[in-house]
Amino acid sequence: MYRLTGQPKLAIETAEKYGGYGMMYASVPLLTSVAAAYCDLDDYTNAKKFADRAYAKQGGSMGEETELSLVYQRLRRLTGE
């Protein structure tokens, strides 16, 4: 919701409330949204970290047009990796 209203920092702050072990139990959509929020802030290191967590959490697979695949496409486009 925060990302949709142009507030990526609030999206990240909300996710950080999980803290420590709680983030281990975060859902794939939440991890993906945090990754996208970090992209919005040009923090590609943290964006990739959260995208990778989401990817691992869903068993190392994703469809072509999922939100997570779009985050990875964005990272490749912005970082050249």
mmCIF file of the N, C-alpha and C atoms, coordinates in Angstrom:
data_MODEL
# 
_entry.id   MODEL 
# 
loop_
_atom_site.group_PDB 
_atom_site.id 
_atom_site.type_symbol 
_atom_site.label_atom_id 
_atom_site.label_alt_id 
_atom_site.label_comp_id 
_atom_site.label_asym_id 
_atom_site.label_entity_id 
_atom_site.label_seq_id 
_atom_site.pdbx_PDB_ins_code 
_atom_site.Cartn_x 
_atom_site.Cartn_y 
_atom_site.Cartn_z 
_atom_site.occupancy 
_atom_site.B_iso_or_equiv 
_atom_site.pdbx_formal_charge 
_atom_site.auth_seq_id 
_atom_site.auth_comp_id 
_atom_site.auth_asym_id 
_atom_site.auth_atom_id 
_atom_site.pdbx_PDB_model_num 
ATOM 1   N N  . MET A 1 1  ? 0.816  -1.188  0.000   1.00 0.00 ? 1  MET A N  1 
ATOM 2   C CA . MET A 1 1  ? 0.000  0.000   0.000   1.00 0.00 ? 1  MET A CA 1 
ATOM 3   C C  . MET A 1 1  ? 0.866  1.261   0.000   1.00 0.00 ? 1  MET A C  1 
ATOM 4   N N  . TYR A 1 2  ? 1.904  1.254   0.856   1.00 0.00 ? 2  TYR A N  1 
ATOM 5   C CA . TYR A 1 2  ? 2.743  2.453   0.927   1.00 0.00 ? 2  TYR A CA 1 
ATOM 6   C C  . TYR A 1 2  ? 3.468  2.720   -0.388  1.00 0.00 ? 2  TYR A C  1 
ATOM 7   N N  . ARG A 1 3  ? 3.906  1.671   -1.041  1.00 0.00 ? 3  ARG A N  1 
ATOM 8   C CA . ARG A 1 3  ? 4.589  1.877   -2.326  1.00 0.00 ? 3  ARG A CA 1 
ATOM 9   C C  . ARG A 1 3  ? 3.641  2.477   -3.345  1.00 0.00 ? 3  ARG A C  1 
ATOM 10  N N  . LEU A 1 4  ? 2.402  2.014   -3.356  1.00 0.00 ? 4  LEU A N  1 
ATOM 11  C CA . LEU A 1 4  ? 1.424  2.524   -4.316  1.00 0.00 ? 4  LEU A CA 1 
ATOM 12  C C  . LEU A 1 4  ? 1.133  4.000   -4.109  1.00 0.00 ? 4  LEU A C  1 
ATOM 13  N N  . THR A 1 5  ? 1.344  4.484   -2.894  1.00 0.00 ? 5  THR A N  1 
ATOM 14  C CA . THR A 1 5  ? 1.104  5.897   -2.607  1.00 0.00 ? 5  THR A CA 1 
ATOM 15  C C  . THR A 1 5  ? 2.395  6.703   -2.612  1.00 0.00 ? 5  THR A C  1 
ATOM 16  N N  . GLY A 1 6  ? 3.465  6.112   -3.164  1.00 0.00 ? 6  GLY A N  1 
ATOM 17  C CA . GLY A 1 6  ? 4.727  6.832   -3.308  1.00 0.00 ? 6  GLY A CA 1 
ATOM 18  C C  . GLY A 1 6  ? 5.509  7.002   -2.021  1.00 0.00 ? 6  GLY A C  1 
ATOM 19  N N  . GLN A 1 7  ? 5.357  6.049   -1.098  1.00 0.00 ? 7  GLN A N  1 
ATOM 20  C CA . GLN A 1 7  ? 6.044  6.132   0.188   1.00 0.00 ? 7  GLN A CA 1 
ATOM 21  C C  . GLN A 1 7  ? 6.879  4.869   0.457   1.00 0.00 ? 7  GLN A C  1 
ATOM 22  N N  . PRO A 1 8  ? 7.892  4.612   -0.362  1.00 0.00 ? 8  PRO A N  1 
ATOM 23  C CA . PRO A 1 8  ? 8.669  3.388   -0.199  1.00 0.00 ? 8  PRO A CA 1 
ATOM 24  C C  . PRO A 1 8  ? 9.358  3.282   1.159   1.00 0.00 ? 8  PRO A C  1 
ATOM 25  N N  . LYS A 1 9  ? 9.769  4.416   1.740   1.00 0.00 ? 9  LYS A N  1 
ATOM 26  C CA . LYS A 1 9  ? 10.421 4.362   3.055   1.00 0.00 ? 9  LYS A CA 1 
ATOM 27  C C  . LYS A 1 9  ? 9.475  3.796   4.110   1.00 0.00 ? 9  LYS A C  1 
ATOM 28  N N  . LEU A 1 10 ? 8.204  4.182   4.055   1.00 0.00 ? 10 LEU A N  1 
ATOM 29  C CA . LEU A 1 10 ? 7.231  3.645   5.005   1.00 0.00 ? 10 LEU A CA 1 
ATOM 30  C C  . LEU A 1 10 ? 7.000  2.156   4.790   1.00 0.00 ? 10 LEU A C  1 
ATOM 31  N N  . ALA A 1 11 ? 7.074  1.709   3.552   1.00 0.00 ? 11 ALA A N  1 
ATOM 32  C CA . ALA A 1 11 ? 6.934  0.274   3.270   1.00 0.00 ? 11 ALA A CA 1 
ATOM 33  C C  . ALA A 1 11 ? 8.062  -0.497  3.944   1.00 0.00 ? 11 ALA A C  1 
ATOM 34  N N  . ILE A 1 12 ? 9.268  0.027   3.848   1.00 0.00 ? 12 ILE A N  1 
ATOM 35  C CA . ILE A 1 12 ? 10.424 -0.623  4.454   1.00 0.00 ? 12 ILE A CA 1 
ATOM 36  C C  . ILE A 1 12 ? 10.332 -0.566  5.975   1.00 0.00 ? 12 ILE A C  1 
ATOM 37  N N  . GLU A 1 13 ? 9.965  0.585   6.517   1.00 0.00 ? 13 GLU A N  1 
ATOM 38  C CA . GLU A 1 13 ? 9.837  0.719   7.972   1.00 0.00 ? 13 GLU A CA 1 
ATOM 39  C C  . GLU A 1 13 ? 8.809  -0.253  8.529   1.00 0.00 ? 13 GLU A C  1 
ATOM 40  N N  . THR A 1 14 ? 7.722  -0.421  7.826   1.00 0.00 ? 14 THR A N  1 
ATOM 41  C CA . THR A 1 14 ? 6.690  -1.353  8.269   1.00 0.00 ? 14 THR A CA 1 
ATOM 42  C C  . THR A 1 14 ? 7.229  -2.770  8.285   1.00 0.00 ? 14 THR A C  1 
ATOM 43  N N  . ALA A 1 15 ? 7.952  -3.136  7.256   1.00 0.00 ? 15 ALA A N  1 
ATOM 44  C CA . ALA A 1 15 ? 8.525  -4.484  7.184   1.00 0.00 ? 15 ALA A CA 1 
ATOM 45  C C  . ALA A 1 15 ? 9.565  -4.689  8.275   1.00 0.00 ? 15 ALA A C  1 
ATOM 46  N N  . GLU A 1 16 ? 10.326 -3.648  8.597   1.00 0.00 ? 16 GLU A N  1 
ATOM 47  C CA . GLU A 1 16 ? 11.359 -3.771  9.623   1.00 0.00 ? 16 GLU A CA 1 
ATOM 48  C C  . GLU A 1 16 ? 10.772 -4.046  11.001  1.00 0.00 ? 16 GLU A C  1 
ATOM 49  N N  . LYS A 1 17 ? 9.505  -3.754  11.186  1.00 0.00 ? 17 LYS A N  1 
ATOM 50  C CA . LYS A 1 17 ? 8.859  -4.029  12.466  1.00 0.00 ? 17 LYS A CA 1 
ATOM 51  C C  . LYS A 1 17 ? 8.866  -5.519  12.775  1.00 0.00 ? 17 LYS A C  1 
ATOM 52  N N  . TYR A 1 18 ? 8.991  -6.343  11.728  1.00 0.00 ? 18 TYR A N  1 
ATOM 53  C CA . TYR A 1 18 ? 9.106  -7.780  11.946  1.00 0.00 ? 18 TYR A CA 1 
ATOM 54  C C  . TYR A 1 18 ? 10.385 -8.087  12.706  1.00 0.00 ? 18 TYR A C  1 
ATOM 55  N N  . GLY A 1 19 ? 11.459 -7.389  12.336  1.00 0.00 ? 19 GLY A N  1 
ATOM 56  C CA . GLY A 1 19 ? 12.748 -7.557  12.995  1.00 0.00 ? 19 GLY A CA 1 
ATOM 57  C C  . GLY A 1 19 ? 13.244 -8.988  13.015  1.00 0.00 ? 19 GLY A C  1 
ATOM 58  N N  . GLY A 1 20 ? 14.499 -9.171  13.404  1.00 0.00 ? 20 GLY A N  1 
ATOM 59  C CA . GLY A 1 20 ? 15.144 -10.455 13.598  1.00 0.00 ? 20 GLY A CA 1 
ATOM 60  C C  . GLY A 1 20 ? 14.476 -11.673 13.003  1.00 0.00 ? 20 GLY A C  1 
ATOM 61  N N  . TYR A 1 21 ? 14.053 -12.589 13.854  1.00 0.00 ? 21 TYR A N  1 
ATOM 62  C CA . TYR A 1 21 ? 13.477 -13.849 13.400  1.00 0.00 ? 21 TYR A CA 1 
ATOM 63  C C  . TYR A 1 21 ? 12.143 -13.665 12.691  1.00 0.00 ? 21 TYR A C  1 
ATOM 64  N N  . GLY A 1 22 ? 11.424 -12.631 13.033  1.00 0.00 ? 22 GLY A N  1 
ATOM 65  C CA . GLY A 1 22 ? 10.120 -12.406 12.414  1.00 0.00 ? 22 GLY A CA 1 
ATOM 66  C C  . GLY A 1 22 ? 10.174 -12.314 10.908  1.00 0.00 ? 22 GLY A C  1 
ATOM 67  N N  . MET A 1 23 ? 11.246 -11.725 10.380  1.00 0.00 ? 23 MET A N  1 
ATOM 68  C CA . MET A 1 23 ? 11.361 -11.583 8.934   1.00 0.00 ? 23 MET A CA 1 
ATOM 69  C C  . MET A 1 23 ? 11.509 -12.942 8.263   1.00 0.00 ? 23 MET A C  1 
ATOM 70  N N  . MET A 1 24 ? 11.976 -13.941 9.016   1.00 0.00 ? 24 MET A N  1 
ATOM 71  C CA . MET A 1 24 ? 12.067 -15.293 8.461   1.00 0.00 ? 24 MET A CA 1 
ATOM 72  C C  . MET A 1 24 ? 10.682 -15.820 8.098   1.00 0.00 ? 24 MET A C  1 
ATOM 73  N N  . TYR A 1 25 ? 9.681  -15.320 8.776   1.00 0.00 ? 25 TYR A N  1 
ATOM 74  C CA . TYR A 1 25 ? 8.318  -15.791 8.556   1.00 0.00 ? 25 TYR A CA 1 
ATOM 75  C C  . TYR A 1 25 ? 7.519  -14.860 7.640   1.00 0.00 ? 25 TYR A C  1 
ATOM 76  N N  . ALA A 1 26 ? 8.163  -13.846 7.119   1.00 0.00 ? 26 ALA A N  1 
ATOM 77  C CA . ALA A 1 26 ? 7.480  -12.918 6.217   1.00 0.00 ? 26 ALA A CA 1 
ATOM 78  C C  . ALA A 1 26 ? 7.066  -13.644 4.946   1.00 0.00 ? 26 ALA A C  1 
ATOM 79  N N  . SER A 1 27 ? 5.984  -13.200 4.374   1.00 0.00 ? 27 SER A N  1 
ATOM 80  C CA . SER A 1 27 ? 5.462  -13.818 3.158   1.00 0.00 ? 27 SER A CA 1 
ATOM 81  C C  . SER A 1 27 ? 6.270  -13.385 1.934   1.00 0.00 ? 27 SER A C  1 
ATOM 82  N N  . VAL A 1 28 ? 6.143  -14.169 0.885   1.00 0.00 ? 28 VAL A N  1 
ATOM 83  C CA . VAL A 1 28 ? 6.799  -13.831 -0.384  1.00 0.00 ? 28 VAL A CA 1 
ATOM 84  C C  . VAL A 1 28 ? 6.328  -12.469 -0.889  1.00 0.00 ? 28 VAL A C  1 
ATOM 85  N N  . PRO A 1 29 ? 5.014  -12.175 -0.861  1.00 0.00 ? 29 PRO A N  1 
ATOM 86  C CA . PRO A 1 29 ? 4.590  -10.845 -1.321  1.00 0.00 ? 29 PRO A CA 1 
ATOM 87  C C  . PRO A 1 29 ? 5.196  -9.700  -0.504  1.00 0.00 ? 29 PRO A C  1 
ATOM 88  N N  . LEU A 1 30 ? 5.320  -9.888  0.814   1.00 0.00 ? 30 LEU A N  1 
ATOM 89  C CA . LEU A 1 30 ? 5.915  -8.830  1.633   1.00 0.00 ? 30 LEU A CA 1 
ATOM 90  C C  . LEU A 1 30 ? 7.390  -8.652  1.288   1.00 0.00 ? 30 LEU A C  1 
ATOM 91  N N  . LEU A 1 31 ? 8.129  -9.733  1.194   1.00 0.00 ? 31 LEU A N  1 
ATOM 92  C CA . LEU A 1 31 ? 9.545  -9.646  0.837   1.00 0.00 ? 31 LEU A CA 1 
ATOM 93  C C  . LEU A 1 31 ? 9.735  -9.011  -0.535  1.00 0.00 ? 31 LEU A C  1 
ATOM 94  N N  . THR A 1 32 ? 8.870  -9.358  -1.461  1.00 0.00 ? 32 THR A N  1 
ATOM 95  C CA . THR A 1 32 ? 8.935  -8.795  -2.812  1.00 0.00 ? 32 THR A CA 1 
ATOM 96  C C  . THR A 1 32 ? 8.639  -7.300  -2.793  1.00 0.00 ? 32 THR A C  1 
ATOM 97  N N  . SER A 1 33 ? 7.653  -6.910  -2.011  1.00 0.00 ? 33 SER A N  1 
ATOM 98  C CA . SER A 1 33 ? 7.304  -5.497  -1.898  1.00 0.00 ? 33 SER A CA 1 
ATOM 99  C C  . SER A 1 33 ? 8.441  -4.697  -1.278  1.00 0.00 ? 33 SER A C  1 
ATOM 100 N N  . VAL A 1 34 ? 9.093  -5.263  -0.284  1.00 0.00 ? 34 VAL A N  1 
ATOM 101 C CA . VAL A 1 34 ? 10.249 -4.588  0.324   1.00 0.00 ? 34 VAL A CA 1 
ATOM 102 C C  . VAL A 1 34 ? 11.375 -4.462  -0.708  1.00 0.00 ? 34 VAL A C  1 
ATOM 103 N N  . ALA A 1 35 ? 11.609 -5.509  -1.471  1.00 0.00 ? 35 ALA A N  1 
ATOM 104 C CA . ALA A 1 35 ? 12.627 -5.448  -2.525  1.00 0.00 ? 35 ALA A CA 1 
ATOM 105 C C  . ALA A 1 35 ? 12.309 -4.324  -3.513  1.00 0.00 ? 35 ALA A C  1 
ATOM 106 N N  . ALA A 1 36 ? 11.062 -4.232  -3.917  1.00 0.00 ? 36 ALA A N  1 
ATOM 107 C CA . ALA A 1 36 ? 10.658 -3.179  -4.855  1.00 0.00 ? 36 ALA A CA 1 
ATOM 108 C C  . ALA A 1 36 ? 10.802 -1.795  -4.230  1.00 0.00 ? 36 ALA A C  1 
ATOM 109 N N  . ALA A 1 37 ? 10.488 -1.685  -2.938  1.00 0.00 ? 37 ALA A N  1 
ATOM 110 C CA . ALA A 1 37 ? 10.632 -0.398  -2.249  1.00 0.00 ? 37 ALA A CA 1 
ATOM 111 C C  . ALA A 1 37 ? 12.099 0.028   -2.218  1.00 0.00 ? 37 ALA A C  1 
ATOM 112 N N  . TYR A 1 38 ? 12.996 -0.921  -1.973  1.00 0.00 ? 38 TYR A N  1 
ATOM 113 C CA . TYR A 1 38 ? 14.422 -0.593  -2.010  1.00 0.00 ? 38 TYR A CA 1 
ATOM 114 C C  . TYR A 1 38 ? 14.835 -0.160  -3.417  1.00 0.00 ? 38 TYR A C  1 
ATOM 115 N N  . CYS A 1 39 ? 14.276 -0.784  -4.439  1.00 0.00 ? 39 CYS A N  1 
ATOM 116 C CA . CYS A 1 39 ? 14.551 -0.336  -5.821  1.00 0.00 ? 39 CYS A CA 1 
ATOM 117 C C  . CYS A 1 39 ? 14.103 1.112   -5.998  1.00 0.00 ? 39 CYS A C  1 
ATOM 118 N N  . ASP A 1 40 ? 12.931 1.420   -5.459  1.00 0.00 ? 40 ASP A N  1 
ATOM 119 C CA . ASP A 1 40 ? 12.408 2.791   -5.564  1.00 0.00 ? 40 ASP A CA 1 
ATOM 120 C C  . ASP A 1 40 ? 13.378 3.804   -4.970  1.00 0.00 ? 40 ASP A C  1 
ATOM 121 N N  . LEU A 1 41 ? 14.128 3.368   -3.953  1.00 0.00 ? 41 LEU A N  1 
ATOM 122 C CA . LEU A 1 41 ? 15.072 4.248   -3.264  1.00 0.00 ? 41 LEU A CA 1 
ATOM 123 C C  . LEU A 1 41 ? 16.501 4.119   -3.808  1.00 0.00 ? 41 LEU A C  1 
ATOM 124 N N  . ASP A 1 42 ? 16.651 3.398   -4.919  1.00 0.00 ? 42 ASP A N  1 
ATOM 125 C CA . ASP A 1 42 ? 17.955 3.173   -5.558  1.00 0.00 ? 42 ASP A CA 1 
ATOM 126 C C  . ASP A 1 42 ? 18.940 2.427   -4.662  1.00 0.00 ? 42 ASP A C  1 
ATOM 127 N N  . ASP A 1 43 ? 18.418 1.609   -3.766  1.00 0.00 ? 43 ASP A N  1 
ATOM 128 C CA . ASP A 1 43 ? 19.262 0.779   -2.894  1.00 0.00 ? 43 ASP A CA 1 
ATOM 129 C C  . ASP A 1 43 ? 19.200 -0.645  -3.438  1.00 0.00 ? 43 ASP A C  1 
ATOM 130 N N  . TYR A 1 44 ? 20.005 -0.898  -4.455  1.00 0.00 ? 44 TYR A N  1 
ATOM 131 C CA . TYR A 1 44 ? 19.903 -2.162  -5.181  1.00 0.00 ? 44 TYR A CA 1 
ATOM 132 C C  . TYR A 1 44 ? 20.491 -3.343  -4.413  1.00 0.00 ? 44 TYR A C  1 
ATOM 133 N N  . THR A 1 45 ? 21.415 -3.072  -3.514  1.00 0.00 ? 45 THR A N  1 
ATOM 134 C CA . THR A 1 45 ? 21.983 -4.152  -2.697  1.00 0.00 ? 45 THR A CA 1 
ATOM 135 C C  . THR A 1 45 ? 20.899 -4.762  -1.818  1.00 0.00 ? 45 THR A C  1 
ATOM 136 N N  . ASN A 1 46 ? 20.172 -3.925  -1.098  1.00 0.00 ? 46 ASN A N  1 
ATOM 137 C CA . ASN A 1 46 ? 19.093 -4.433  -0.251  1.00 0.00 ? 46 ASN A CA 1 
ATOM 138 C C  . ASN A 1 46 ? 17.925 -4.958  -1.082  1.00 0.00 ? 46 ASN A C  1 
ATOM 139 N N  . ALA A 1 47 ? 17.686 -4.348  -2.223  1.00 0.00 ? 47 ALA A N  1 
ATOM 140 C CA . ALA A 1 47 ? 16.621 -4.838  -3.097  1.00 0.00 ? 47 ALA A CA 1 
ATOM 141 C C  . ALA A 1 47 ? 16.896 -6.279  -3.505  1.00 0.00 ? 47 ALA A C  1 
ATOM 142 N N  . LYS A 1 48 ? 18.132 -6.549  -3.914  1.00 0.00 ? 48 LYS A N  1 
ATOM 143 C CA . LYS A 1 48 ? 18.488 -7.911  -4.321  1.00 0.00 ? 48 LYS A CA 1 
ATOM 144 C C  . LYS A 1 48 ? 18.421 -8.870  -3.141  1.00 0.00 ? 48 LYS A C  1 
ATOM 145 N N  . LYS A 1 49 ? 18.849 -8.421  -1.978  1.00 0.00 ? 49 LYS A N  1 
ATOM 146 C CA . LYS A 1 49 ? 18.819 -9.266  -0.785  1.00 0.00 ? 49 LYS A CA 1 
ATOM 147 C C  . LYS A 1 49 ? 17.383 -9.720  -0.487  1.00 0.00 ? 49 LYS A C  1 
ATOM 148 N N  . PHE A 1 50 ? 16.435 -8.801  -0.537  1.00 0.00 ? 50 PHE A N  1 
ATOM 149 C CA . PHE A 1 50 ? 15.053 -9.165  -0.243  1.00 0.00 ? 50 PHE A CA 1 
ATOM 150 C C  . PHE A 1 50 ? 14.425 -9.956  -1.383  1.00 0.00 ? 50 PHE A C  1 
ATOM 151 N N  . ALA A 1 51 ? 14.792 -9.643  -2.616  1.00 0.00 ? 51 ALA A N  1 
ATOM 152 C CA . ALA A 1 51 ? 14.293 -10.421 -3.751  1.00 0.00 ? 51 ALA A CA 1 
ATOM 153 C C  . ALA A 1 51 ? 14.787 -11.858 -3.657  1.00 0.00 ? 51 ALA A C  1 
ATOM 154 N N  . ASP A 1 52 ? 16.050 -12.024 -3.292  1.00 0.00 ? 52 ASP A N  1 
ATOM 155 C CA . ASP A 1 52 ? 16.611 -13.367 -3.152  1.00 0.00 ? 52 ASP A CA 1 
ATOM 156 C C  . ASP A 1 52 ? 15.928 -14.141 -2.021  1.00 0.00 ? 52 ASP A C  1 
ATOM 157 N N  . ARG A 1 53 ? 15.593 -13.452 -0.938  1.00 0.00 ? 53 ARG A N  1 
ATOM 158 C CA . ARG A 1 53 ? 14.861 -14.111 0.153   1.00 0.00 ? 53 ARG A CA 1 
ATOM 159 C C  . ARG A 1 53 ? 13.491 -14.589 -0.329  1.00 0.00 ? 53 ARG A C  1 
ATOM 160 N N  . ALA A 1 54 ? 12.804 -13.734 -1.073  1.00 0.00 ? 54 ALA A N  1 
ATOM 161 C CA . ALA A 1 54 ? 11.488 -14.106 -1.597  1.00 0.00 ? 54 ALA A CA 1 
ATOM 162 C C  . ALA A 1 54 ? 11.604 -15.300 -2.539  1.00 0.00 ? 54 ALA A C  1 
ATOM 163 N N  . TYR A 1 55 ? 12.607 -15.256 -3.394  1.00 0.00 ? 55 TYR A N  1 
ATOM 164 C CA . TYR A 1 55 ? 12.839 -16.339 -4.355  1.00 0.00 ? 55 TYR A CA 1 
ATOM 165 C C  . TYR A 1 55 ? 13.079 -17.667 -3.635  1.00 0.00 ? 55 TYR A C  1 
ATOM 166 N N  . ALA A 1 56 ? 13.942 -17.637 -2.623  1.00 0.00 ? 56 ALA A N  1 
ATOM 167 C CA . ALA A 1 56 ? 14.242 -18.852 -1.857  1.00 0.00 ? 56 ALA A CA 1 
ATOM 168 C C  . ALA A 1 56 ? 13.005 -19.348 -1.115  1.00 0.00 ? 56 ALA A C  1 
ATOM 169 N N  . LYS A 1 57 ? 12.255 -18.427 -0.566  1.00 0.00 ? 57 LYS A N  1 
ATOM 170 C CA . LYS A 1 57 ? 11.077 -18.797 0.210   1.00 0.00 ? 57 LYS A CA 1 
ATOM 171 C C  . LYS A 1 57 ? 10.025 -19.499 -0.651  1.00 0.00 ? 57 LYS A C  1 
ATOM 172 N N  . GLN A 1 58 ? 9.955  -19.151 -1.905  1.00 0.00 ? 58 GLN A N  1 
ATOM 173 C CA . GLN A 1 58 ? 8.969  -19.811 -2.768  1.00 0.00 ? 58 GLN A CA 1 
ATOM 174 C C  . GLN A 1 58 ? 9.575  -20.973 -3.539  1.00 0.00 ? 58 GLN A C  1 
ATOM 175 N N  . GLY A 1 59 ? 10.689 -21.483 -3.041  1.00 0.00 ? 59 GLY A N  1 
ATOM 176 C CA . GLY A 1 59 ? 11.246 -22.706 -3.596  1.00 0.00 ? 59 GLY A CA 1 
ATOM 177 C C  . GLY A 1 59 ? 12.152 -22.526 -4.796  1.00 0.00 ? 59 GLY A C  1 
ATOM 178 N N  . GLY A 1 60 ? 12.620 -21.314 -5.024  1.00 0.00 ? 60 GLY A N  1 
ATOM 179 C CA . GLY A 1 60 ? 13.557 -21.092 -6.121  1.00 0.00 ? 60 GLY A CA 1 
ATOM 180 C C  . GLY A 1 60 ? 12.928 -21.104 -7.493  1.00 0.00 ? 60 GLY A C  1 
ATOM 181 N N  . SER A 1 61 ? 11.670 -20.716 -7.568  1.00 0.00 ? 61 SER A N  1 
ATOM 182 C CA . SER A 1 61 ? 11.015 -20.635 -8.870  1.00 0.00 ? 61 SER A CA 1 
ATOM 183 C C  . SER A 1 61 ? 10.122 -19.408 -8.904  1.00 0.00 ? 61 SER A C  1 
ATOM 184 N N  . MET A 1 62 ? 9.800  -18.989 -10.126 1.00 0.00 ? 62 MET A N  1 
ATOM 185 C CA . MET A 1 62 ? 8.860  -17.875 -10.296 1.00 0.00 ? 62 MET A CA 1 
ATOM 186 C C  . MET A 1 62 ? 8.359  -17.874 -11.724 1.00 0.00 ? 62 MET A C  1 
ATOM 187 N N  . GLY A 1 63 ? 7.191  -17.356 -11.892 1.00 0.00 ? 63 GLY A N  1 
ATOM 188 C CA . GLY A 1 63 ? 6.634  -17.233 -13.234 1.00 0.00 ? 63 GLY A CA 1 
ATOM 189 C C  . GLY A 1 63 ? 7.247  -16.055 -13.961 1.00 0.00 ? 63 GLY A C  1 
ATOM 190 N N  . GLU A 1 64 ? 6.901  -15.921 -15.203 1.00 0.00 ? 64 GLU A N  1 
ATOM 191 C CA . GLU A 1 64 ? 7.485  -14.859 -16.020 1.00 0.00 ? 64 GLU A CA 1 
ATOM 192 C C  . GLU A 1 64 ? 6.959  -13.478 -15.685 1.00 0.00 ? 64 GLU A C  1 
ATOM 193 N N  . GLU A 1 65 ? 5.725  -13.360 -15.302 1.00 0.00 ? 65 GLU A N  1 
ATOM 194 C CA . GLU A 1 65 ? 5.139  -12.040 -15.061 1.00 0.00 ? 65 GLU A CA 1 
ATOM 195 C C  . GLU A 1 65 ? 4.651  -11.879 -13.626 1.00 0.00 ? 65 GLU A C  1 
ATOM 196 N N  . THR A 1 66 ? 5.389  -12.441 -12.688 1.00 0.00 ? 66 THR A N  1 
ATOM 197 C CA . THR A 1 66 ? 5.048  -12.235 -11.288 1.00 0.00 ? 66 THR A CA 1 
ATOM 198 C C  . THR A 1 66 ? 5.704  -10.949 -10.811 1.00 0.00 ? 66 THR A C  1 
ATOM 199 N N  . GLU A 1 67 ? 5.250  -10.440 -9.695  1.00 0.00 ? 67 GLU A N  1 
ATOM 200 C CA . GLU A 1 67 ? 5.850  -9.232  -9.128  1.00 0.00 ? 67 GLU A CA 1 
ATOM 201 C C  . GLU A 1 67 ? 7.338  -9.445  -8.872  1.00 0.00 ? 67 GLU A C  1 
ATOM 202 N N  . LEU A 1 68 ? 7.694  -10.628 -8.368  1.00 0.00 ? 68 LEU A N  1 
ATOM 203 C CA . LEU A 1 68 ? 9.099  -10.912 -8.103  1.00 0.00 ? 68 LEU A CA 1 
ATOM 204 C C  . LEU A 1 68 ? 9.924  -10.913 -9.381  1.00 0.00 ? 68 LEU A C  1 
ATOM 205 N N  . SER A 1 69 ? 9.418  -11.497 -10.437 1.00 0.00 ? 69 SER A N  1 
ATOM 206 C CA . SER A 1 69 ? 10.176 -11.496 -11.695 1.00 0.00 ? 69 SER A CA 1 
ATOM 207 C C  . SER A 1 69 ? 10.346 -10.068 -12.215 1.00 0.00 ? 69 SER A C  1 
ATOM 208 N N  . LEU A 1 70 ? 9.357  -9.224  -11.977 1.00 0.00 ? 70 LEU A N  1 
ATOM 209 C CA . LEU A 1 70 ? 9.460  -7.824  -12.396 1.00 0.00 ? 70 LEU A CA 1 
ATOM 210 C C  . LEU A 1 70 ? 10.522 -7.079  -11.587 1.00 0.00 ? 70 LEU A C  1 
ATOM 211 N N  . VAL A 1 71 ? 10.638 -7.410  -10.305 1.00 0.00 ? 71 VAL A N  1 
ATOM 212 C CA . VAL A 1 71 ? 11.697 -6.805  -9.486  1.00 0.00 ? 71 VAL A CA 1 
ATOM 213 C C  . VAL A 1 71 ? 13.063 -7.217  -10.036 1.00 0.00 ? 71 VAL A C  1 
ATOM 214 N N  . TYR A 1 72 ? 13.230 -8.510  -10.337 1.00 0.00 ? 72 TYR A N  1 
ATOM 215 C CA . TYR A 1 72 ? 14.514 -8.960  -10.896 1.00 0.00 ? 72 TYR A CA 1 
ATOM 216 C C  . TYR A 1 72 ? 14.785 -8.297  -12.249 1.00 0.00 ? 72 TYR A C  1 
ATOM 217 N N  . GLN A 1 73 ? 13.784 -8.121  -13.075 1.00 0.00 ? 73 GLN A N  1 
ATOM 218 C CA . GLN A 1 73 ? 13.971 -7.438  -14.363 1.00 0.00 ? 73 GLN A CA 1 
ATOM 219 C C  . GLN A 1 73 ? 14.430 -6.003  -14.134 1.00 0.00 ? 73 GLN A C  1 
ATOM 220 N N  . ARG A 1 74 ? 13.804 -5.363  -13.167 1.00 0.00 ? 74 ARG A N  1 
ATOM 221 C CA . ARG A 1 74 ? 14.162 -3.981  -12.839 1.00 0.00 ? 74 ARG A CA 1 
ATOM 222 C C  . ARG A 1 74 ? 15.601 -3.904  -12.337 1.00 0.00 ? 74 ARG A C  1 
ATOM 223 N N  . LEU A 1 75 ? 15.988 -4.828  -11.472 1.00 0.00 ? 75 LEU A N  1 
ATOM 224 C CA . LEU A 1 75 ? 17.358 -4.848  -10.967 1.00 0.00 ? 75 LEU A CA 1 
ATOM 225 C C  . LEU A 1 75 ? 18.366 -5.038  -12.101 1.00 0.00 ? 75 LEU A C  1 
ATOM 226 N N  . ARG A 1 76 ? 18.070 -5.959  -13.012 1.00 0.00 ? 76 ARG A N  1 
ATOM 227 C CA . ARG A 1 76 ? 18.975 -6.188  -14.149 1.00 0.00 ? 76 ARG A CA 1 
ATOM 228 C C  . ARG A 1 76 ? 19.090 -4.926  -15.002 1.00 0.00 ? 76 ARG A C  1 
ATOM 229 N N  . ARG A 1 77 ? 17.970 -4.286  -15.237 1.00 0.00 ? 77 ARG A N  1 
ATOM 230 C CA . ARG A 1 77 ? 17.970 -3.086  -16.071 1.00 0.00 ? 77 ARG A CA 1 
ATOM 231 C C  . ARG A 1 77 ? 18.741 -1.951  -15.402 1.00 0.00 ? 77 ARG A C  1 
ATOM 232 N N  . LEU A 1 78 ? 18.583 -1.799  -14.088 1.00 0.00 ? 78 LEU A N  1 
ATOM 233 C CA . LEU A 1 78 ? 19.191 -0.679  -13.392 1.00 0.00 ? 78 LEU A CA 1 
ATOM 234 C C  . LEU A 1 78 ? 20.644 -0.908  -12.996 1.00 0.00 ? 78 LEU A C  1 
ATOM 235 N N  . THR A 1 79 ? 21.032 -2.163  -12.832 1.00 0.00 ? 79 THR A N  1 
ATOM 236 C CA . THR A 1 79 ? 22.409 -2.447  -12.388 1.00 0.00 ? 79 THR A CA 1 
ATOM 237 C C  . THR A 1 79 ? 23.263 -3.067  -13.475 1.00 0.00 ? 79 THR A C  1 
ATOM 238 N N  . GLY A 1 80 ? 22.620 -3.512  -14.556 1.00 0.00 ? 80 GLY A N  1 
ATOM 239 C CA . GLY A 1 80 ? 23.361 -4.137  -15.636 1.00 0.00 ? 80 GLY A CA 1 
ATOM 240 C C  . GLY A 1 80 ? 23.801 -5.549  -15.337 1.00 0.00 ? 80 GLY A C  1 
ATOM 241 N N  . GLU A 1 81 ? 23.270 -6.133  -14.250 1.00 0.00 ? 81 GLU A N  1 
ATOM 242 C CA . GLU A 1 81 ? 23.637 -7.520  -13.885 1.00 0.00 ? 81 GLU A CA 1 
ATOM 243 C C  . GLU A 1 81 ? 22.658 -8.507  -14.457 1.00 0.00 ? 81 GLU A C  1 
# 
